[in-house]
């Protein structure tokens, strides 16, 4: 067997065994819960901007963008802008690799690859920092509710210009809001790409753990994901490309990183 394939098989077996190790997964869940008490995910930056992600989830983002090679990433929830900068930096690396492969000089300002961020409140200091970032030319922003009809229409019009789309949902974490975001943006996801719903792990926390937040056990991104998948199976939905929309939860990616804020949140679009 080819040495690279042999190592891939070895890693695949590692991941499979993690997925069957209830003690290890249980320890990971406890670790995630306790890390929240210390606001651990808020300790990190990406190229200078607070990213507010568990580091293992950042690794998942890197693997997804490299695998999908999107020309548009749609992100709801901007906060400090670190996630936008992370996506923009990966898109810039894709541009660089394409230029090397083609033997061409790279003009970074001419690339069509962009990340589109939507947030109901882009605070002035965050907007100023995003605009001043060296990767700002790869970032587009919209201010408004991610589920308002005008914002949804604008995003769909922008998505119609793209070839490969990856979606990250990370704004208001209530069930109804995330379900509305899934209805609006999941159909934009390209085949073999992903719609990632962040912070589904709220469902696995003790009731009342998210103090001063409108989301809680039974009312959160994971319950919205489960409801949306049930609707897809029962009622069906059409993707933006006209095909029947179908997603599966990528447990392999989840077990690979082992520690995530988003169990059941990595939705891979697969053929119906």
N, C-alpha and C positions, 0 to 999 in steps of 0.2 A: 504494500500500500504506500502511496505517496506520503512523504513525511508530514506535509501540511495537513493532508486529510486524516492522517493518523492522530495528529494532535487535536484536530477538530472533534474526532470521535471520542478522544479522551476527555475533552472538555464537556462534550454533550453528556457523557456518562456522569461526570461530576454534577452537572446541573440536574440531571434526572434524579440522582441520589439525594440532592438537597431537597428536591420537591417531595420526596417521600419521607424526609426526616422531620417528624412532627416536633421533636424536642428542639431542633435547630431553628425551625420556623417559629416556634413558640418563643424561644429566646430573642429572636429578631423582633418579634412583635412587642415583647416587653421592652426591648432596647429603644424601639421607636417611641413607645409611650413615654418612657422616662426622659428621652431626649427632648420631648416637647416641653416638659417641665422646666428645662433649661434654655428654651428657645434656641436649641442647637442649630437648626437649619438657617437661622438668621446670622450665623457667624462668618459666612463665606462671601467672597466676591468673585466675579468673573471679569477679568480685564478691567478691574477698577470699580465695578458697580455691584452693590449687594444683589446676590442672585436668589437668596431665600429658597434653596432646595437642599435636600439631603444629598451629600456628595455622591452616593451610589446612583441617585436619580439623574445627576448630571452626567454620569457615565452612560446611563441608558439613553439620554438625549444624544450624546455623541454617537453612540452606535446606531441609533435610529436615523439620524441625519445622514450618516455615511452610507447606510443601507438603502435608504429611500432616494437620496440625492434629489431633494425637492428644489423647485425654482420659486416656490412660495410657501412660507410657513405662516399660518394664521394662529395668533396667540391672543386669548382673552385674559385680561389681568396683567397689568404692567408693573405695578408697585414701583420699585426703584429702578427698573429697567435692566437689571442684570440678566434676566432670562432672554430679553431681546438681544442684548449684546452677545450672549452665549450663542444663540441661534445665528446671529449675523456673522460671528467669527467662524462658525462651521461652514456657513455658505461661502464665506471668503476663501476658506481652504479648498472647498470644492472648485471654485473658480481657478485657484492656483493650480490644482492638480489637472484640471482640464487643459489649462494653458501649457503645462509641462508636457502632457500627453500629445498635444497637437503641435508642439514645437513652436508656439507662438508667444509673442510678448503679451503681457497681461496689462490691460488698462482697467483697474479695479472700478473706476467710475462708470464703466459701460456695461457692467454685468446686469442681466435681468433678474438675477436671484435676489429676493427680498424677504424680509420678515415684516408682517403686518400686525401691529399690536393694537388692541382695543381696551380701553379702560374708561369707566364712568367718571373718574377723577384723576387726571394726570397732574399731579401737584407741580407747581412752578419750578421748585428746585430739582425735581426729578426730570422734568422736561428739559430744563436747561442743561443738565448733565448728559442726558441722552443726545441732545442736539450738538453738544460740544465733543462727543466721543469720536475718535477717528473712524469708527465703523458706522457713523450716523447715516452715511450715504446708502447703507443697505437696510435702513429701518424706516418704515412708514408707520404713522400712528393715527388713530381715530379716537376722539373723545366722545363718550356717550355710552348709554347702556348697551351691552353686547347683545341684548335681545330686543332692542327697539327696532321697529320695522325699517327705519331709514338707515340705521347702521348695518343691519343684516343685508339690505339691498346693496349698500355700498360695497360690503365685503364680497358679496356674490358677483357683482360687476367686476371687481378687481380679480377675483378668482377665475373668472372666465378668460382672462388673458394668460393664465398660467397653464403649464403642462403637467407638473407633478406637485401635489399639494399635501402638506403635513399639517395636522391641526393639534394645538395644545389648548385645553380649556382649564383656566385657573383664575376665575374671578369670584363672584359670589358663589358660596358653596352650598346654598340651600337646594333641596331636591327639585323644587319647581324651576328655579333659575337654571340649574345645570341641565335639567331635562329640556328646557326651552333652547339652551345653547346646543345641545345634541341635535335637536330637530333642525336648528338653523344651519349648523356648521358641519356635522358629521357627514352629510351627503356631499360635501366638497372634497372629502378625503379620496385620494386616488387609489386605484386598486394596488394591493401590496404595500400600501402606505398605512399610516396610523392616525387615529384620533385618540390622543392621550388625555384622560380626565384625571387631573391631579387632586390629591388630598382625599381620595376615596377612603383612606384609612380612618377617617372620622368615625365611620360605622363600627370600627373595632375598638374604639376607646370607651371607657366607662361613661355612662350617661351623666351629663352635666359637666364633662371634662373641659369642653370648649366654652368657658365662661365668657359672658358678654358678647357671645356670637349667636346669630339666629339659626345656625345649624347645630345638629346634635345627632346622637344615635337615632336612626329611623328617618332622618331628614338631612340628607347629605349627598355628596357626589356618587357614592357607591350605590345608594338606593336609586338614584337617577339612572345610573348605568344599567342596573338590573331591570328597571322599568323600560328603558329604551330598547334593550335587547329583547324583552318580552314583546314589545310592540312590533319590532322588526319581524319576529317569528310569527306573530298573530295577524297583524294587519299588513305588514310589508311597507317598505319605503323605497322611493326611487332616488338613485344617486344623481348628482349634477350631470354626469356623463350619459344619463339615460338608462343605465343598467340597474338591475335589482340590487338594492343595497344590502350588504351582509357583513357582519363583523364577528370575529371571535376574540375572546380574551387570551392574550399571549402570556400564558403562565410560564413559558420557558424563559422569557426575558425577566419576569418577576423573580423566578427562582435563581436565575443567574446572579442578579444583584443582591438577592436575599434580604436586603434592608431597603424598604421603599415607603414613601408616604402614600403610594397609590396602588395597593393590591386590587386586582380586578379592574385597574384603570387603563391598562395598555391594550387598546382595541385595534386589532389589525383587520383591515378590510380584505376580505377574501371573496372569491367568486361565489355566487349564490348556488 
